[in-house]
Amino acid sequence: MHTLLSSQSERTAPSTRTQLLQLFAQLVALESIEHTLIKSGRGFYRRLWCPVLTLWYLIWQRLQPQHTLQAVVTDARRGGADALRPRNKKPLSQRIKSVATTAYSKARQRLPLAWVKSSFRSLAQRLRQMGTADEGLELPIQLLDGSTSRLRPHGDIPQKFPPHRTRRKKSYWCLARVVGSFCAHTGVVLTAEMDSYHQSEQALSVRLLLAAAARVLSVGDRNFGVWRVVRAIVQSTGEGLVRLTAARAGKLAAGRRLTAGLDLAVEWSPSAHDQVDPGLDKKAVPGRLVVVRVQRKGFRPQKLYLFTTLLDAAAYPPERLLALYGLRWQVELDFRTVKALLGLGQLEVQSADLAQKEFYAGLMAYNLVRGLMGLAARTAGCAPSQLSFATVRTQLVATLNTLWLAWVPELKRWEQWQWLLSEASRARLPRRKKVRPSEPRKQYHTPNVFPPMRGTRAQERGQLKKQQMKR
């Protein structure tokens, strides 16, 4: 079986190789699910909502504008996932009788979290390889960054993801810390970690890097410019380029003046304040301390202190290192897309386990759109970042809602795929003639001011109920 993102030069005749559902079925085959569950000691038998169908609809649910369970059941009843039926079984649309969402909700809870993570990593690597073009670089580039996701304190969520505490009081919302590595060319999320807000981004990035262990160039900002992260990058057979604070750069320089143009070979050893994570060696990291001066029109000049493990100064002069570090801003836009357009900034779940499944399924949905953008960009001869994520996602959702039905003829599916690829390649971002001005962080209208909450929400609900009973 061929895959969705196969090269256009390999096209011979209409076939099912370009169907998202069949690509998904290939990556997460039922045989691999049974092997994983048996190895973990958990029982498994074929239900109405089998693991493949459940995980697919977790992804499908995140692609939709409204992430409701009722939309999933409605789509399943009309035959939206009949192509994923197990062997010797009737399609799901013929087997499902109830319109209730209980069965699907329980199936999401049964889904093994470890297998969801494994499926996410497998899909990410496949999509990245299929959408990567010749970047003219010796190493693929991944961009490191972190963010947070908000949850309501239901079930065991406060134990796994404790609420954030301010100086005044404990917050109502629970926060989860997330760290991800994004492909600089395609925008695909390669790896990701999710844990408590009390875990630092550095600790999660070390865990992420050691687990991935890939020959890539990792680029990070000042938050990742610490010894433990650089040591994890080197130990995972990769190369690193991180920005340092002025204080940390001064310690590495060992008394040398940090003037622009400095390119100093250094040995970065852990200090007494550096944390050594489990699995990390305490060896020094050889590298270069580079100081560059950045001048942008309309802004004051700024010094950047960069540390890199790329020791070849001829192949990687300071100007090239600065250009590589300039790619890091793209990860800020990618995280904004993940949180705003796919709704991963706030997860409406009832348990910590389901929160992580929703998070990784949401990243798989994001990667499917990015994978389609990568193929469309190769077809159009442009960079994937020049295409609109929101437009391509809308086109993909419209195609999923009409194309992957069991009764649609094969030739019609191929025509629909060709239309989708053509439309996605035209989803260019506008070329702005002028730079957008910075907007003031102020409001036109005064917002409604409500009285402050004195106690907990439960106490306030009780007071409100007493007031309603007196009426």
C-alpha positions as a Markdown table, in Angstrom:
| # | Residue | x | y | z |
|---|---|---|---|---|
| 1 | Met | 0.0 | 0.0 | 0.0 |
| 2 | His | 1.4 | 3.4 | -0.9 |
| 3 | Thr | 1.0 | 6.4 | 1.2 |
| 4 | Leu | -0.8 | 9.8 | 1.0 |
| 5 | Leu | 2.3 | 11.9 | 0.5 |
| 6 | Ser | 3.9 | 9.8 | -2.3 |
| 7 | Ser | 5.8 | 11.6 | -5.0 |
| 8 | Gln | 3.8 | 12.8 | -8.0 |
| 9 | Ser | 6.4 | 11.2 | -10.3 |
| 10 | Glu | 5.3 | 7.8 | -9.0 |
| 11 | Arg | 1.7 | 8.2 | -10.1 |
| 12 | Thr | 0.6 | 5.5 | -12.5 |
| 13 | Ala | -3.2 | 5.0 | -12.2 |
| 14 | Pro | -6.0 | 5.9 | -9.8 |
| 15 | Ser | -5.5 | 4.0 | -6.6 |
| 16 | Thr | -6.1 | 4.3 | -2.9 |
| 17 | Arg | -2.6 | 5.4 | -2.0 |
| 18 | Thr | -3.7 | 9.0 | -1.6 |
| 19 | Gln | -6.4 | 8.4 | 0.9 |
| 20 | Leu | -5.8 | 9.8 | 4.4 |
| 21 | Leu | -7.8 | 7.0 | 6.1 |
| 22 | Gln | -5.8 | 4.3 | 4.4 |
| 23 | Leu | -2.5 | 6.0 | 5.2 |
| 24 | Phe | -3.7 | 6.1 | 8.8 |
| 25 | Ala | -4.8 | 2.4 | 8.7 |
| 26 | Gln | -1.3 | 1.5 | 7.4 |
| 27 | Leu | 0.5 | 3.4 | 10.2 |
| 28 | Val | -1.7 | 2.0 | 13.0 |
| 29 | Ala | -2.6 | -1.4 | 11.8 |
| 30 | Leu | -4.8 | -3.7 | 14.0 |
| 31 | Glu | -2.0 | -6.2 | 14.2 |
| 32 | Ser | 0.4 | -3.7 | 15.8 |
| 33 | Ile | -2.3 | -2.7 | 18.3 |
| 34 | Glu | -2.9 | -6.2 | 19.4 |
| 35 | His | 0.9 | -6.8 | 19.7 |
| 36 | Thr | 1.3 | -3.7 | 21.8 |
| 37 | Leu | -1.6 | -4.5 | 24.1 |
| 38 | Ile | -0.6 | -8.1 | 24.6 |
| 39 | Lys | 3.0 | -7.1 | 25.4 |
| 40 | Ser | 1.7 | -4.6 | 28.0 |
| 41 | Gly | -0.4 | -7.3 | 29.6 |
| 42 | Arg | -3.7 | -5.7 | 28.9 |
| 43 | Gly | -6.6 | -7.6 | 27.4 |
| 44 | Phe | -7.9 | -6.7 | 24.0 |
| 45 | Tyr | -10.9 | -7.8 | 22.0 |
| 46 | Arg | -12.7 | -6.3 | 19.0 |
| 47 | Arg | -15.4 | -3.9 | 20.1 |
| 48 | Leu | -17.7 | -1.7 | 18.0 |
| 49 | Trp | -15.3 | 1.2 | 18.6 |
| 50 | Cys | -12.0 | -0.6 | 18.0 |
| 51 | Pro | -8.7 | 1.3 | 18.8 |
| 52 | Val | -8.1 | 2.3 | 15.2 |
| 53 | Leu | -11.5 | 3.9 | 14.8 |
| 54 | Thr | -11.3 | 5.6 | 18.2 |
| 55 | Leu | -7.9 | 7.1 | 17.5 |
| 56 | Trp | -8.9 | 8.2 | 14.0 |
| 57 | Tyr | -12.0 | 10.0 | 15.3 |
| 58 | Leu | -9.9 | 11.7 | 18.0 |
| 59 | Ile | -7.9 | 13.1 | 15.1 |
| 60 | Trp | -11.0 | 13.9 | 13.0 |
| 61 | Gln | -12.6 | 15.5 | 16.0 |
| 62 | Arg | -9.7 | 17.9 | 16.5 |
| 63 | Leu | -9.7 | 18.8 | 12.8 |
| 64 | Gln | -13.3 | 20.0 | 12.9 |
| 65 | Pro | -14.2 | 23.6 | 13.9 |
| 66 | Gln | -16.4 | 22.2 | 16.7 |
| 67 | His | -14.7 | 19.4 | 18.7 |
| 68 | Thr | -17.9 | 17.7 | 19.9 |
| 69 | Leu | -18.5 | 14.0 | 20.5 |
| 70 | Gln | -21.9 | 14.2 | 18.9 |
| 71 | Ala | -20.3 | 15.2 | 15.6 |
| 72 | Val | -18.2 | 12.1 | 15.7 |
| 73 | Val | -21.2 | 9.8 | 16.2 |
| 74 | Thr | -23.1 | 11.5 | 13.4 |
| 75 | Asp | -20.2 | 11.1 | 11.0 |
| 76 | Ala | -19.7 | 7.5 | 12.0 |
| 77 | Arg | -23.4 | 6.7 | 11.4 |
| 78 | Arg | -23.3 | 8.2 | 7.9 |
| 79 | Gly | -20.3 | 6.0 | 7.0 |
| 80 | Gly | -17.4 | 8.5 | 7.4 |
| 81 | Ala | -15.0 | 5.8 | 8.7 |
| 82 | Asp | -16.3 | 2.6 | 7.0 |
| 83 | Ala | -12.9 | 2.3 | 5.2 |
| 84 | Leu | -11.3 | 1.5 | 8.6 |
| 85 | Arg | -13.5 | -1.5 | 9.4 |
| 86 | Pro | -11.7 | -4.6 | 10.8 |
| 87 | Arg | -11.5 | -7.7 | 8.7 |
| 88 | Asn | -14.7 | -9.8 | 8.3 |
| 89 | Lys | -16.7 | -7.1 | 10.0 |
| 90 | Lys | -19.6 | -5.0 | 8.7 |
| 91 | Pro | -19.0 | -1.3 | 8.3 |
| 92 | Leu | -19.4 | 0.8 | 11.4 |
| 93 | Ser | -22.3 | 2.7 | 9.9 |
| 94 | Gln | -24.3 | -0.6 | 9.7 |
| 95 | Arg | -23.3 | -1.8 | 13.2 |
| 96 | Ile | -23.8 | 1.4 | 15.2 |
| 97 | Lys | -27.4 | 1.7 | 16.3 |
| 98 | Ser | -27.5 | 4.4 | 19.0 |
| 99 | Val | -27.0 | 8.1 | 18.6 |
| 100 | Ala | -25.6 | 8.4 | 22.1 |
| 101 | Thr | -22.0 | 9.4 | 22.6 |
| 102 | Thr | -21.4 | 7.0 | 25.6 |
| 103 | Ala | -19.7 | 4.2 | 23.7 |
| 104 | Tyr | -17.3 | 6.5 | 22.0 |
| 105 | Ser | -16.5 | 8.3 | 25.2 |
| 106 | Lys | -15.7 | 5.0 | 27.0 |
| 107 | Ala | -13.6 | 3.9 | 24.0 |
| 108 | Arg | -11.4 | 7.1 | 24.3 |
| 109 | Gln | -10.8 | 6.2 | 28.0 |
| 110 | Arg | -9.8 | 2.6 | 27.1 |
| 111 | Leu | -7.3 | 3.7 | 24.5 |
| 112 | Pro | -3.7 | 3.0 | 25.6 |
| 113 | Leu | -1.7 | 6.3 | 26.1 |
| 114 | Ala | 1.6 | 4.7 | 25.2 |
| 115 | Trp | 0.2 | 3.4 | 21.9 |
| 116 | Val | -1.2 | 6.9 | 21.1 |
| 117 | Lys | 2.3 | 8.4 | 21.7 |
| 118 | Ser | 3.9 | 5.7 | 19.5 |
| 119 | Ser | 1.4 | 6.4 | 16.7 |
| 120 | Phe | 2.1 | 10.1 | 16.9 |
| 121 | Arg | 5.9 | 9.6 | 16.6 |
| 122 | Ser | 5.4 | 7.2 | 13.7 |
| 123 | Leu | 3.1 | 9.5 | 11.7 |
| 124 | Ala | 5.4 | 12.5 | 12.4 |
| 125 | Gln | 8.5 | 10.8 | 11.0 |
| 126 | Arg | 6.6 | 9.6 | 7.9 |
| 127 | Leu | 5.1 | 12.9 | 7.1 |
| 128 | Arg | 8.4 | 14.8 | 7.7 |
| 129 | Gln | 10.3 | 12.5 | 5.3 |
| 130 | Met | 7.6 | 12.8 | 2.6 |
| 131 | Gly | 7.5 | 16.6 | 2.8 |
| 132 | Thr | 11.1 | 17.4 | 3.2 |
| 133 | Ala | 12.8 | 19.0 | 0.2 |
| 134 | Asp | 16.5 | 19.5 | -0.5 |
| 135 | Glu | 17.3 | 22.4 | 1.9 |
| 136 | Gly | 20.9 | 22.5 | 1.0 |
| 137 | Leu | 21.9 | 21.7 | 4.6 |
| 138 | Glu | 24.0 | 18.9 | 6.0 |
| 139 | Leu | 21.6 | 18.4 | 8.9 |
| 140 | Pro | 17.8 | 18.7 | 9.2 |
| 141 | Ile | 16.8 | 21.5 | 11.5 |
| 142 | Gln | 14.4 | 21.1 | 14.4 |
| 143 | Leu | 13.1 | 24.1 | 16.5 |
| 144 | Leu | 12.6 | 23.7 | 20.2 |
| 145 | Asp | 10.0 | 25.7 | 22.1 |
| 146 | Gly | 7.6 | 25.3 | 25.0 |
| 147 | Ser | 4.1 | 26.4 | 26.0 |
| 148 | Thr | 1.2 | 25.6 | 28.3 |
| 149 | Ser | -2.3 | 24.1 | 28.0 |
| 150 | Arg | -5.1 | 24.9 | 30.3 |
| 151 | Leu | -7.5 | 22.3 | 31.9 |
| 152 | Arg | -10.4 | 22.4 | 34.3 |
| 153 | Pro | -9.9 | 20.7 | 37.7 |
| 154 | His | -12.0 | 17.6 | 37.0 |
| 155 | Gly | -11.2 | 14.1 | 38.2 |
| 156 | Asp | -7.5 | 13.4 | 38.7 |
| 157 | Ile | -6.4 | 16.4 | 36.7 |
| 158 | Pro | -5.4 | 18.5 | 39.8 |
| 159 | Gln | -3.1 | 15.6 | 40.9 |
| 160 | Lys | -1.3 | 15.2 | 37.6 |
| 161 | Phe | -1.5 | 18.9 | 36.5 |
| 162 | Pro | -1.7 | 21.0 | 39.7 |
| 163 | Pro | -3.3 | 24.5 | 39.4 |
| 164 | His | -1.0 | 27.4 | 39.0 |
| 165 | Arg | -0.6 | 29.4 | 42.2 |
| 166 | Thr | -0.3 | 33.2 | 42.1 |
| 167 | Arg | 1.0 | 35.4 | 44.9 |
| 168 | Arg | -2.5 | 36.1 | 46.1 |
| 169 | Lys | -4.3 | 32.7 | 45.8 |
| 170 | Lys | -4.5 | 29.4 | 44.1 |
| 171 | Ser | -5.8 | 29.6 | 40.5 |
| 172 | Tyr | -8.9 | 27.7 | 39.4 |
| 173 | Trp | -7.3 | 26.5 | 36.2 |
| 174 | Cys | -4.9 | 23.6 | 36.0 |
| 175 | Leu | -1.9 | 24.1 | 33.7 |
| 176 | Ala | 0.1 | 21.5 | 31.7 |
| 177 | Arg | 3.6 | 22.2 | 30.4 |
| 178 | Val | 4.2 | 21.2 | 26.8 |
| 179 | Val | 7.5 | 21.1 | 24.9 |
| 180 | Gly | 7.8 | 20.3 | 21.2 |
| 181 | Ser | 10.3 | 20.1 | 18.4 |
| 182 | Phe | 9.1 | 21.3 | 15.0 |
| 183 | Cys | 10.7 | 20.7 | 11.6 |
| 184 | Ala | 12.0 | 24.0 | 10.4 |
| 185 | His | 11.1 | 23.2 | 6.8 |
| 186 | Thr | 7.7 | 21.5 | 6.9 |
| 187 | Gly | 6.4 | 22.7 | 10.4 |
| 188 | Val | 5.6 | 19.1 | 11.4 |
| 189 | Val | 5.8 | 18.4 | 15.1 |
| 190 | Leu | 8.5 | 15.7 | 15.4 |
| 191 | Thr | 8.4 | 15.0 | 19.1 |
| 192 | Ala | 6.5 | 16.4 | 22.0 |
| 193 | Glu | 6.3 | 16.0 | 25.8 |
| 194 | Met | 3.5 | 17.0 | 28.2 |
| 195 | Asp | 3.8 | 17.1 | 32.0 |
| 196 | Ser | 3.0 | 19.1 | 35.1 |
| 197 | Tyr | 3.5 | 22.9 | 35.0 |
| 198 | His | 6.0 | 22.5 | 37.8 |
| 199 | Gln | 8.3 | 20.6 | 35.4 |
| 200 | Ser | 10.6 | 23.1 | 33.6 |
| 201 | Glu | 10.8 | 23.3 | 29.9 |
| 202 | Gln | 14.5 | 22.4 | 30.2 |
| 203 | Ala | 13.7 | 19.1 | 31.9 |
| 204 | Leu | 11.0 | 18.2 | 29.4 |
| 205 | Ser | 13.3 | 19.1 | 26.5 |
| 206 | Val | 16.1 | 16.8 | 27.9 |
| 207 | Arg | 13.6 | 14.0 | 28.1 |
| 208 | Leu | 12.4 | 14.7 | 24.6 |
| 209 | Leu | 15.9 | 14.9 | 23.1 |
| 210 | Leu | 17.2 | 11.7 | 24.8 |
| 211 | Ala | 14.1 | 9.7 | 23.6 |
| 212 | Ala | 14.3 | 11.0 | 20.0 |
| 213 | Ala | 18.1 | 10.5 | 19.5 |
| 214 | Ala | 18.2 | 11.8 | 15.9 |
| 215 | Arg | 21.0 | 13.3 | 13.8 |
| 216 | Val | 19.5 | 16.9 | 13.6 |
| 217 | Leu | 20.5 | 20.5 | 14.3 |
| 218 | Ser | 18.4 | 21.7 | 17.3 |
| 219 | Val | 17.8 | 25.4 | 17.6 |
| 220 | Gly | 16.6 | 27.0 | 20.8 |
| 221 | Asp | 16.2 | 30.4 | 22.5 |
| 222 | Arg | 17.7 | 31.6 | 25.8 |
| 223 | Asn | 15.4 | 29.4 | 27.8 |
| 224 | Phe | 17.1 | 26.4 | 26.3 |
| 225 | Gly | 20.6 | 27.9 | 26.4 |
| 226 | Val | 21.7 | 25.8 | 29.5 |
| 227 | Trp | 24.2 | 23.1 | 29.9 |
| 228 | Arg | 21.7 | 20.2 | 30.5 |
| 229 | Val | 19.9 | 20.9 | 27.2 |
| 230 | Val | 23.1 | 21.2 | 25.2 |
| 231 | Arg | 24.5 | 18.0 | 26.8 |
| 232 | Ala | 21.3 | 16.2 | 25.9 |
| 233 | Ile | 21.6 | 17.4 | 22.3 |
| 234 | Val | 25.1 | 16.1 | 21.9 |
| 235 | Gln | 24.3 | 12.8 | 23.8 |
| 236 | Ser | 21.5 | 12.2 | 21.3 |
| 237 | Thr | 23.9 | 12.3 | 18.4 |
| 238 | Gly | 22.8 | 15.7 | 17.3 |
| 239 | Glu | 24.2 | 19.2 | 17.0 |
| 240 | Gly | 22.9 | 22.3 | 18.8 |
| 241 | Leu | 22.6 | 26.1 | 18.3 |
| 242 | Val | 21.2 | 28.0 | 21.3 |
| 243 | Arg | 21.1 | 31.6 | 22.4 |
| 244 | Leu | 22.7 | 32.5 | 25.8 |
| 245 | Thr | 22.0 | 35.2 | 28.3 |
| 246 | Ala | 24.7 | 37.8 | 28.7 |
| 247 | Ala | 25.6 | 36.4 | 32.2 |
| 248 | Arg | 26.0 | 32.9 | 31.0 |
| 249 | Ala | 28.0 | 34.0 | 28.0 |
| 250 | Gly | 30.3 | 36.0 | 30.2 |
| 251 | Lys | 31.1 | 32.9 | 32.3 |
| 252 | Leu | 31.8 | 30.8 | 29.2 |
| 253 | Ala | 34.1 | 33.6 | 27.9 |
| 254 | Ala | 36.2 | 33.3 | 31.1 |
| 255 | Gly | 37.1 | 37.0 | 31.3 |
| 256 | Arg | 37.2 | 37.7 | 27.5 |
| 257 | Arg | 35.3 | 40.8 | 26.4 |
| 258 | Leu | 32.1 | 40.0 | 24.6 |
| 259 | Thr | 32.6 | 42.2 | 21.6 |
| 260 | Ala | 30.8 | 41.7 | 18.3 |
| 261 | Gly | 32.6 | 39.4 | 16.0 |
| 262 | Leu | 34.0 | 37.2 | 18.8 |
| 263 | Asp | 34.2 | 33.5 | 17.8 |
| 264 | Leu | 35.8 | 31.6 | 20.7 |
| 265 | Ala | 36.3 | 27.9 | 21.1 |
| 266 | Val | 35.1 | 26.9 | 24.6 |
| 267 | Glu | 34.5 | 23.8 | 26.7 |
| 268 | Trp | 31.1 | 24.0 | 28.5 |
| 269 | Ser | 31.3 | 22.1 | 31.8 |
| 270 | Pro | 28.4 | 21.8 | 34.3 |
| 271 | Ser | 28.6 | 24.2 | 37.2 |
| 272 | Ala | 27.4 | 23.6 | 40.8 |
| 273 | His | 24.1 | 25.1 | 39.8 |
| 274 | Asp | 23.5 | 23.0 | 36.7 |
| 275 | Gln | 21.1 | 20.1 | 37.1 |
| 276 | Val | 22.1 | 16.7 | 35.7 |
| 277 | Asp | 19.1 | 14.8 | 34.6 |
| 278 | Pro | 18.9 | 11.0 | 34.8 |
| 279 | Gly | 20.7 | 9.5 | 31.8 |
| 280 | Leu | 23.0 | 12.5 | 31.2 |
| 281 | Asp | 26.7 | 12.4 | 31.4 |
| 282 | Lys | 28.7 | 15.1 | 33.2 |
| 283 | Lys | 31.2 | 15.5 | 30.4 |
| 284 | Ala | 32.1 | 18.9 | 29.1 |
| 285 | Val | 30.5 | 20.0 | 25.8 |
| 286 | Pro | 33.0 | 21.4 | 23.2 |
| 287 | Gly | 31.6 | 24.2 | 21.1 |
| 288 | Arg | 32.0 | 27.8 | 20.0 |
| 289 | Leu | 30.8 | 31.0 | 21.7 |
| 290 | Val | 29.8 | 33.5 | 18.9 |
| 291 | Val | 28.8 | 37.1 | 19.5 |
| 292 | Val | 27.0 | 38.8 | 16.7 |
| 293 | Arg | 25.5 | 42.3 | 16.4 |
| 294 | Val | 22.1 | 42.6 | 14.8 |
| 295 | Gln | 20.9 | 45.8 | 13.3 |
| 296 | Arg | 17.2 | 46.1 | 12.1 |
| 297 | Lys | 15.8 | 49.2 | 10.5 |
| 298 | Gly | 13.9 | 51.2 | 13.1 |
| 299 | Phe | 15.3 | 49.3 | 16.1 |
| 300 | Arg | 18.2 | 49.7 | 18.3 |
| 301 | Pro | 21.2 | 47.4 | 17.6 |
| 302 | Gln | 21.3 | 44.2 | 19.7 |
| 303 | Lys | 24.0 | 41.7 | 20.6 |
| 304 | Leu | 23.2 | 38.0 | 20.4 |
| 305 | Tyr | 25.3 | 35.5 | 22.3 |
| 306 | Leu | 25.2 | 32.1 | 20.5 |
| 307 | Phe | 26.6 | 28.7 | 21.5 |
| 308 | Thr | 26.9 | 26.0 | 18.9 |
| 309 | Thr | 28.4 | 22.5 | 18.8 |
| 310 | Leu | 29.2 | 23.1 | 15.1 |
| 311 | Leu | 33.0 | 23.4 | 15.3 |
| 312 | Asp | 33.7 | 24.0 | 11.7 |
| 313 | Ala | 34.0 | 27.8 | 11.5 |
| 314 | Ala | 34.6 | 27.8 | 7.7 |
| 315 | Ala | 31.4 | 25.8 | 7.0 |
| 316 | Tyr | 29.4 | 27.7 | 9.7 |
| 317 | Pro | 30.6 | 31.3 | 10.0 |
| 318 | Pro | 28.8 | 33.7 | 12.3 |
| 319 | Glu | 26.6 | 35.0 | 9.5 |
| 320 | Arg | 25.3 | 31.6 | 8.7 |
| 321 | Leu | 24.7 | 30.8 | 12.4 |
| 322 | Leu | 22.7 | 34.0 | 12.7 |
| 323 | Ala | 20.6 | 33.0 | 9.7 |
| 324 | Leu | 20.0 | 29.6 | 11.2 |
| 325 | Tyr | 19.0 | 31.1 | 14.5 |
| 326 | Gly | 16.6 | 33.4 | 12.7 |
| 327 | Leu | 14.5 | 30.4 | 11.7 |
| 328 | Arg | 13.6 | 30.0 | 15.3 |
| 329 | Trp | 10.8 | 32.5 | 15.1 |
| 330 | Gln | 8.8 | 30.1 | 13.0 |
| 331 | Val | 8.2 | 27.9 | 16.0 |
| 332 | Glu | 6.3 | 30.7 | 17.8 |
| 333 | Leu | 3.9 | 30.8 | 14.9 |
| 334 | Asp | 3.6 | 27.0 | 14.8 |
| 335 | Phe | 2.7 | 26.8 | 18.5 |
| 336 | Arg | 0.2 | 29.6 | 18.0 |
| 337 | Thr | -1.5 | 27.6 | 15.2 |
| 338 | Val | -1.6 | 24.5 | 17.4 |
| 339 | Lys | -3.2 | 26.3 | 20.3 |
| 340 | Ala | -5.5 | 28.7 | 18.5 |
| 341 | Leu | -6.7 | 26.9 | 15.3 |
| 342 | Leu | -6.8 | 23.3 | 16.7 |
| 343 | Gly | -8.0 | 24.3 | 20.2 |
| 344 | Leu | -5.1 | 22.7 | 22.2 |
| 345 | Gly | -4.7 | 25.8 | 24.3 |
| 346 | Gln | -7.6 | 24.6 | 26.5 |
| 347 | Leu | -8.6 | 20.9 | 26.7 |
| 348 | Glu | -12.1 | 20.1 | 27.9 |
| 349 | Val | -11.6 | 16.6 | 29.4 |
| 350 | Gln | -12.4 | 14.8 | 32.6 |
| 351 | Ser | -9.1 | 13.0 | 33.3 |
| 352 | Ala | -5.4 | 13.6 | 33.1 |
| 353 | Asp | -4.9 | 10.4 | 30.9 |
| 354 | Leu | -7.5 | 11.6 | 28.4 |
| 355 | Ala | -5.9 | 15.1 | 28.3 |
| 356 | Gln | -2.7 | 13.6 | 27.1 |
| 357 | Lys | -4.5 | 11.5 | 24.5 |
| 358 | Glu | -6.3 | 14.6 | 23.2 |
| 359 | Phe | -3.1 | 16.5 | 23.1 |
| 360 | Tyr | -1.2 | 13.9 | 21.0 |
| 361 | Ala | -4.2 | 13.2 | 18.8 |
| 362 | Gly | -4.4 | 17.0 | 18.2 |
| 363 | Leu | -0.8 | 17.1 | 17.2 |
| 364 | Met | -1.5 | 14.2 | 14.7 |
| 365 | Ala | -4.3 | 16.3 | 13.2 |
| 366 | Tyr | -1.9 | 19.2 | 12.9 |
| 367 | Asn | 0.7 | 17.0 | 11.3 |
| 368 | Leu | -1.8 | 15.7 | 8.7 |
| 369 | Val | -2.5 | 19.3 | 7.6 |
| 370 | Arg | 1.2 | 20.1 | 7.6 |
| 371 | Gly | 2.0 | 17.0 | 5.6 |
| 372 | Leu | -0.6 | 18.0 | 3.0 |
| 373 | Met | 0.9 | 21.5 | 2.9 |
| 374 | Gly | 4.4 | 19.9 | 2.3 |
| 375 | Leu | 3.2 | 18.0 | -0.7 |
| 376 | Ala | 1.2 | 20.9 | -2.1 |
| 377 | Ala | 4.3 | 23.2 | -1.7 |
| 378 | Arg | 6.4 | 20.7 | -3.6 |
| 379 | Thr | 3.7 | 20.7 | -6.3 |
| 380 | Ala | 3.6 | 24.5 | -6.4 |
| 381 | Gly | 7.3 | 25.0 | -6.2 |
| 382 | Cys | 7.2 | 27.1 | -3.0 |
| 383 | Ala | 8.0 | 26.7 | 0.7 |
| 384 | Pro | 5.4 | 25.2 | 3.0 |
| 385 | Ser | 5.5 | 28.4 | 5.1 |
| 386 | Gln | 4.1 | 30.3 | 2.1 |
| 387 | Leu | 0.8 | 28.4 | 2.3 |
| 388 | Ser | -2.1 | 29.2 | 4.7 |
| 389 | Phe | -2.6 | 26.6 | 7.4 |
| 390 | Ala | -6.2 | 27.7 | 8.0 |
| 391 | Thr | -7.2 | 27.5 | 4.3 |
| 392 | Val | -5.6 | 24.1 | 3.8 |
| 393 | Arg | -7.2 | 22.8 | 6.9 |
| 394 | Thr | -10.6 | 24.0 | 5.7 |
| 395 | Gln | -10.1 | 22.3 | 2.3 |
| 396 | Leu | -9.0 | 19.0 | 4.0 |
| 397 | Val | -12.0 | 19.0 | 6.3 |
| 398 | Ala | -14.4 | 19.6 | 3.4 |
| 399 | Thr | -12.8 | 16.7 | 1.5 |
| 400 | Leu | -12.9 | 14.4 | 4.5 |
| 401 | Asn | -16.6 | 15.1 | 5.0 |
| 402 | Thr | -17.4 | 14.1 | 1.4 |
| 403 | Leu | -14.7 | 11.8 | 0.1 |
| 404 | Trp | -13.9 | 9.0 | 2.5 |
| 405 | Leu | -17.3 | 7.3 | 2.2 |
| 406 | Ala | -17.4 | 3.6 | 1.3 |
| 407 | Trp | -19.9 | 4.1 | -1.6 |
| 408 | Val | -17.8 | 6.7 | -3.4 |
| 409 | Pro | -16.3 | 5.3 | -6.6 |
| 410 | Glu | -12.5 | 4.9 | -6.7 |
| 411 | Leu | -12.1 | 7.2 | -9.8 |
| 412 | Lys | -14.2 | 9.9 | -8.1 |
| 413 | Arg | -11.9 | 9.7 | -5.0 |
| 414 | Trp | -8.9 | 10.2 | -7.2 |
| 415 | Glu | -10.4 | 13.2 | -8.9 |
| 416 | Gln | -11.3 | 14.7 | -5.5 |
| 417 | Trp | -7.7 | 14.1 | -4.3 |
| 418 | Gln | -6.4 | 15.9 | -7.4 |
| 419 | Trp | -8.7 | 18.8 | -6.6 |
| 420 | Leu | -7.6 | 18.9 | -3.0 |
| 421 | Leu | -3.9 | 19.0 | -4.0 |
| 422 | Ser | -4.5 | 21.7 | -6.6 |
| 423 | Glu | -6.5 | 23.9 | -4.2 |
| 424 | Ala | -4.0 | 23.4 | -1.4 |
| 425 | Ser | -1.2 | 24.5 | -3.7 |
| 426 | Arg | -3.1 | 27.8 | -4.4 |
| 427 | Ala | -3.6 | 28.6 | -0.7 |
| 428 | Arg | -0.9 | 31.2 | -0.8 |
| 429 | Leu | -0.5 | 33.7 | 2.0 |
| 430 | Pro | -0.9 | 37.4 | 0.9 |
| 431 | Arg | 2.2 | 39.3 | 0.0 |
| 432 | Arg | 2.0 | 42.4 | 2.1 |
| 433 | Lys | 3.5 | 45.5 | 0.6 |
| 434 | Lys | 3.9 | 47.2 | 4.0 |
| 435 | Val | 4.9 | 45.9 | 7.4 |
| 436 | Arg | 2.0 | 45.7 | 9.8 |
| 437 | Pro | 2.3 | 48.4 | 12.5 |
| 438 | Ser | 2.4 | 47.4 | 16.1 |
| 439 | Glu | -1.0 | 47.7 | 17.8 |
| 440 | Pro | -1.4 | 49.2 | 21.3 |
| 441 | Arg | -2.5 | 46.7 | 23.9 |
| 442 | Lys | -5.6 | 48.8 | 24.9 |
| 443 | Gln | -9.3 | 48.5 | 24.6 |
| 444 | Tyr | -11.8 | 50.8 | 23.0 |
| 445 | His | -14.6 | 50.0 | 25.5 |
| 446 | Thr | -14.4 | 49.5 | 29.3 |
| 447 | Pro | -15.1 | 45.8 | 30.0 |
| 448 | Asn | -17.9 | 44.8 | 32.4 |
| 449 | Val | -16.5 | 44.6 | 36.0 |
| 450 | Phe | -17.9 | 41.9 | 38.2 |
| 451 | Pro | -17.3 | 41.7 | 42.0 |
| 452 | Pro | -14.3 | 39.7 | 43.1 |
| 453 | Met | -14.7 | 36.1 | 44.2 |
| 454 | Arg | -14.1 | 35.9 | 47.9 |
| 455 | Gly | -14.1 | 32.1 | 48.4 |
| 456 | Thr | -14.0 | 29.0 | 46.3 |
| 457 | Arg | -16.3 | 28.4 | 43.3 |
| 458 | Ala | -18.1 | 25.7 | 45.3 |
| 459 | Gln | -18.8 | 28.2 | 48.1 |
| 460 | Glu | -20.0 | 30.8 | 45.7 |
| 461 | Arg | -22.3 | 28.3 | 44.0 |
| 462 | Gly | -23.8 | 27.5 | 47.4 |
| 463 | Gln | -24.4 | 31.2 | 48.1 |
| 464 | Leu | -26.0 | 31.7 | 44.7 |
| 465 | Lys | -28.3 | 28.7 | 45.3 |
| 466 | Lys | -29.4 | 30.1 | 48.7 |
| 467 | Gln | -30.2 | 33.5 | 47.1 |
| 468 | Gln | -32.3 | 31.7 | 44.4 |
| 469 | Met | -34.2 | 29.7 | 47.0 |
| 470 | Lys | -35.2 | 32.9 | 48.8 |
| 471 | Arg | -36.8 | 34.4 | 45.7 |
